[in-house]
């Protein structure tokens, strides 16, 4: 029975992944490699939580190997060959993302010598990775922006123009070596420009120090990477004809027990969860309003036609989830950003994403690396124990993402 269930789960997640054309597949191991922007573990954990909540039956593992200050030659974590061996190759990834360049340009006007060091170092990384891990799928990421939008450039042309030039090299190299390439600069700059027109002071907080984005900026970066990976925007879509309680459409969800007696109600089990978004954070909210993130990656739609009353309260599992007019419901509403049980479930998944990555970070940066030369008798046992603890948290994360049935009601006001 267990093997049959496992086979069915594999078929379901494989069908979902192939149906969407999503870049990641069952059994993938992803290593995010980069400098301090990757080391923040924000765009990377947003991507991880998206995958776990959107494909709850698909087993994909993630390792976050960013180190602040890194360049193509390495940095505080050691020279590049040590970094690659210890922080990439050791995990035998099937997928690797590389985002370097912010430090490589040295925060100054374009310098050919510095640029040449970047290009040769980047080529060395790719050669080493391909030789050690044949068949690995690499996503080369064009550097995220230095914010020359909400504040004046530090010199003529600005530092982001230098990063764009570095990004053009990455794009050309990716084409030459048949890599996937992701642009995390253009869409963030575009969102910064729009945000600057909507709320100039809050816009400055999207990339508060001009280098390291806050959660709002990282959410935009995650969206850009997911779009490159052909991530599906649909969470679930339901359409009901309210007069007689007829189900018109149910995509990526199961709808049962529809009743139109007295008030419209039904049971819904979505096969995915919405993206965990903290829309109460004003910076995150501005970033979302300044981009197409929700429209392209987070659609959890409900459409109900033929309703009689002018206004309704949507109640899910006994708790109000929003008030809507008859016209809004007939046109369709997006529940992805509403306060629903599904959103709370997704937030719990993201909490566990952060926790297991926190354990991995402690293992790596506070035990493995600093104690590597100590030859302590119990070092390996400590590392193994931390690995086991992280595995426990990942198990909880995957369990928390599994579909749950919810009781929906539309109550006339």
N, C-alpha and C positions, 0 to 999 in steps of 0.2 A: 504493500500500500504506500509506504513511504517513497519507494523508488518511482511509483506511478505519479504521486503528487509532485515529486521533483521534476519528472519529465514534463508534466503539464505546465509547471511554473516556467520551465525553460522555454517551452513552446510559446507561452503567453508573452514573456518578455522579449523573446527573439522576434516574434511577430510584430510586437509594438515597436521595437527598435528598427526593424527593416521597413515597416510601414511608414515610419516617419523619415527614414533615411538618416537617422541620428548617427553621429560620428562614433560615439562610444558603443561598445558591444559587450555582451555577456562575457564575464571573466577578465575584462580589461583591468590593468593596473596602471594608474596615472600618477606620474611624478610632475609636480609643478616646480620648475626651476627658475631662479631669478635672484634679484637683489632685495633691498629693503621693502619694496612695494609688494613683492610676493611674500616676503617675510612678515608682513602685516597680517597675513592669513585672513584676508577679507574677501577679495574677489574670488580667491580659490575656494573658500568655504561656502560662499554663495553658490558657486558652480556645483560643488559637491552636494549641497542640500537640494538644489534643483534636480540633480540626477536621481537622488534617493527618493524624493517626493514624487517626481514625474514618472519614474520607472521603478516602483517599489518591489517588483519581482526580479529585477535585473541586478546581478551581483557585479559591482565595479568597486575597486578599492582605490584610495587616494592617499598620496604622501605629499606633504607641503615642504619643499626643500629650498626656500628662499633664505638668503643671508644678507643682512644689511651691509651696504657698502660694496657689494660685489661688482666686479667688472668681468669682461670676458677672460681675463687673466686670473680670476679668483679674488680673494680678499681676506677678510677677517677669519673666515672658516678654513683658510689654507689656499694654496695654489690650485689652479683650475683642475689639474689632473687628480689631485687628492679629493677635491670637491666632487668631481664626477664619480670617482670610484666609490667613495663612502656614501654620498648622498643621492646618487642616482643608480649606478650599476648594481649596488647591493640589493636593491629592491626588485630587480629584473622587470622593469616596467614594459608594458606593451605600447604605452602612449607617454610622450613627454612634451611638456610645453616649455619654451625658453623665452624669457623676457629680460633682456639686458639692454643697456644703453643710457639710462638716466645718469649713472655715474661715469660711464665711459666717455661721454662728451665733455666732462670736466667743468660743466656749468659756465662755459665761456663761448665766445664766437667760434665759428667753425675753424678747425685747425686740421690741415691735411695729415700731418704726422699722427695726431691723436686718432683721426678717423682710420688711418691705415692699420693702426694697432687693433682697433675694433674689428675691422673686416677680417684681418688675418686670424685674430683670436676666435671670432665667431666660426670661421671655417674650420679651425682646429677642433672646436667643440663638436661640430657636426661630424667630422671625420672620426673622432674618438667614439662618439655615441654609436654611429653606424657600424664601426668595426667591432665594438663590444656587444652590441645588441642588434644583430641583423634582423630586419623585418619590423623594427620598431616604427611606429607612426609618430612623426614629430610635427607639432604645431609651433611654428616660429611666430612670435608675437612682436609686432612693431611697437616700439616703446610708448608707454602711456605719456600723457602730456605734462610738460611744465606749464603752469597756469600763467600765460601771458594775456589772458582774456579779462579777468576781473581786476587785474592790477597791471600797471604799465610795465613793459619789458625792461630788463636791467641794462640792455644794450641794444643798439640798432638791429632790428630784425627779430630780436628775442631768442631765448634759448630753445623754445619749442620748435622754431624753424630748423635748428640744428638737429633736434631729435627726429623731426620729419625726414630730414635727409638721411639719417641713420636708418629710419624705418623703410625708406625707399630701397636701401641696400638689402635689408632683410627680405623685402618683398621680391626683389629680383633674384636673390640667392635661393629663396624658397621655390620660385618658378624653375630655376635651373636644376635644383636637386629634387624636384617633385615633392615638396613638403606642403603641408597645409599652412596658410599664413592668416593671421588674425590682426586686424587693425584696431588697436585699443586707444588710438590717438584721435582720429577724425571724429568718431561719434561723441567722445567725451568733450572735445572742443566745441562741437556743435551744441551740445546740451549746456555747456558753460555760457555760450553766447546767449541762448534763449533765457537761461536762468538769470543772467545779468540784467536782462530787460524786465524780468518779472519781479525780482527782489535782489538788488545789487549787493546788499550787505550779507544776506544769507548765502548768496551765490559764492562769496569768498570762502565759505566754510566747506564747499564741496571738495576743494583741494586746499585745506587751510594753510599749509606752509608752502604751497605752490608745487610741491614735489609729491607728497604722500597724501593720497585722497583719504577722506573720511568714508564712513559706510555708504553715503550717498554716491560718491564718486566711484567707489569699488563696485557698487551695484550696477552702475553704467558699464564698467569694464567687464563685469561678469556677463552682462547682457550681450556685449559685443562678441565675447568669446563663444558664448552659447549660440549666437546667431551664425557665427562661422561654422560651428559644428552642426548646423541645420536642426537646432533644437525645436521641437514642436511647441506651438503656442497654446494648444488646447489642453486644458485641465479636464473639463467635462462640459457638455452642452445638453440642456434639457428644454424641450418645448412641449407644453400641455395646452390643450383646448379646454378652457376652464368651465364652460357651460355644462358639458357632460362628463368632464374628467377624462378625455381621450388623450393618450400619449401620442404626440406627433413625431417627436425625435428624442433619441437618447444616444449620445456619442460619448464613448469612454466612460460609461456609467450604466448601472442597472436601476430601473425605476419600477417599483411594484406597489401594490396595495393603494392604487389611486382611488380616492373617494371624493365625490362632489356633493355628498349629502350634508346639508347645512353649511359646511365650509370645505374648501378644497384642501385635501391633504394627500400625502404620498410618502413612501419610503424610498430613499435614494442612497445608493452605494457607489460612490465615484471610484474609479480605478486609479486615480492620481490625486494629489493634493496641490493646492495653490502654492506659489512661491512665498516663503515666509518674509513678509515685508513689514517693517516698522513705520507705518505711515504717520504715527504720532510724532516721530522725529521730524522737525520742520525742514532739516537739510535733506533727509531722505525724500520727504514729500515733494520738495522743490525739484530734486533730481528726477523724480518720476514724472512730474508735470512738465519737465523740460525735455523729455525723451519719449520714445514710443515703447518703452520697456513693457508696460502692462498690455498694450495692444498686441504686441508681437510675441510675448512670452508667457502671458498670465491671463488666459481667458477661461473663466468658469461661469458660463452664461446660463441664465434662466429666462425663459420667455413663456408668458402665460397670456393667452388671448381669450376674448369672450367674457371677461369679468363684468359684473354688474355695478358694484360699488365704485365710488370715485377714488378711494384710498384704501390701502391694505398694509398691515403689518406682517412681515415675513417672520415666522417663528420656526426655529430649528431646535429640536430636542427640548422644547419647552421654553427656550430663551429667545427674546426678540433679536432679530439679526438686521433689521432695517425697515424703514417706512417708505412706501413707493406708491405713486399714482397708478391708476389703471393704464394710462398711456405709457408710462415707463415700463411697466410689466409687459405690455403688448409689444413694445419695441425691443425689449430684452435688456436685462441688467447683468452686470458683471459682479459676481460674488467674490472674486479673488481678493479684493481689497476691503471686504466687509468683515465685521467682527462675527465670524462663524465658528462653529466647532471644528470645521476643516482647517481654518486658519490657525486656530489654537493648536491643533494637532501638528501642523507644519512647523509652528514655532517650537514645539517640543523636539521635533526632529532636528531643527537647526541648533537648538541648545546642546543636543547630544553630539552633533557635528563639531561644535566648538570644544566640547569637553574631551572628546577622543583626540582631537588635534592638540589640545593643551597637554595631554598626557604624552603624546608623541614628542612634542617640543621639549618637554622636561627631560624625557629619556635621551633625546639627541643632544640638546644644547647644554644641559646641566649635569648629565651623567656620562654619556658615551664619549663626547668630544673632550671635555676637560679632564677626564680620568683615563684617557686612552693610554697614557704612558706610565700610569701608576702601578700596573700589574697587580691590582687588588684581587684577592682570592675570590671574593664574592661579586665581582663586577658583572660577570656574565649572568649570574643568577639574578642580579638586580635588573639587568636589561631584559631578561626573559620574563621576569615578573611584571615589568611595566608593559611589555608587549602583550602579555595575557590580560592585563587590566584594560589596555586599549581595545583588545579584541572583545572583551565583555561589553564595553561601551558601544562599539560598532554593532554588536548584536542587538543591544537595546535600541540603537538608532534605527536599524532596519525593521525591528519589530514595531516601533512607534510609527513607521511610515505605512503600515499595511492598511488596506481599505476597511472602513467601518460604515455600517448602515446608520442613516440619520432619518429622523421623522420630520417632515416638512409640513407646515400649515400656512395658508394665507387667510388671515383674519381681517374681515372688513372693519374699518374704523367707524 
